[in-house]
């Protein structure tokens, strides 16, 4: 982060982090977004992703099922967990 990356990719960044660290991570992501950097996060912590992300990509078996804005997902499904179940069940 010292080098102000154009793109930051993180895999399950909230795993094993205490609540204070998660709050700090949220702020870092928001600051990067505000500065124009892209942030890609892969995670199963749907409630946390709902708080951090502005766009959501659902991937199943390596295939992108949908890319939606967080607001669109919330409007259509209510929350990420419901959207996850929709895309997971649709393709089983």
N, C-alpha and C positions, 0 to 999 in steps of 0.2 A: 504494500500500500504506500510505502514511502515514495515509490516511483510514479505515483498517480497513474495507474493503469487505465487504458482505454476500455479494457474488458477484464472483469474478475470472475472466475469460475470457481464455485465451491460445492463440494459434495457433502451433504449432511452437516452443515456448519454448526447447528445447534445441538448436535448429539454430544452428550457428556458435559455440556456447559451449564454452569449454575445460572439462576435467574438474572443476576447482575450482568453476567457475560452476554446473555441473550439480549438484554436491553442495550448493551453497548454495541453488539453486532447490528441490531436494528438501526441505531444511529449512524454507524459506519456505512451501511448500505444506503441509507437515505442521503447521506452526504455525497457518496459516490454518484448516486443517481442525479442529484442536484448539480454536480459538477460536469455532467454529461457522460460519465462512464457508464458502461453497460455492466450489469451484474447478472450472472446466471447461477441459480441455486437448484441443485437436485436434492430433494429431501422428502421424507415421509411424514414429517411433522406438519400436517395440513393446517392445523390451527395457527401455527407460527408463520407458515408461508402465506396464509391469508392476511396476516398483519404486515408482512414485509413486501410481498411482490405486487407489482402492478399488472403484470401479464402472467398467465398460467398456461403451461403446456402439459397436456396429458399424454403420456407415452406408455404403451403397453406392448410387451414383447418386442421392443425396439422400434415400434411404429408409432409415429405421432398420430394421435386420435383427434386432437383439437388444440388450437391455440386461441385463447380468449383473454380479454381484459378481466381483471379481478372483479370489476363492477358488473360485467356481463355474466360471469359465473354466478355471482351472488344474486343477480336479478333472475336468472334462469333456474338455479338450483337451490338457492338459499345459503349454501356454504360449500366449501371445497370437498368436504367429506361426501356430501350427496352427489356432487359432480363426479368424484372419483368412482363411487359405486355405479353410477350410470355408465361411465365409459368402460369400467371393468366388466360389468355384467353384459353390456352390449356385445362384447367381443369374446365371450366365453362360450 
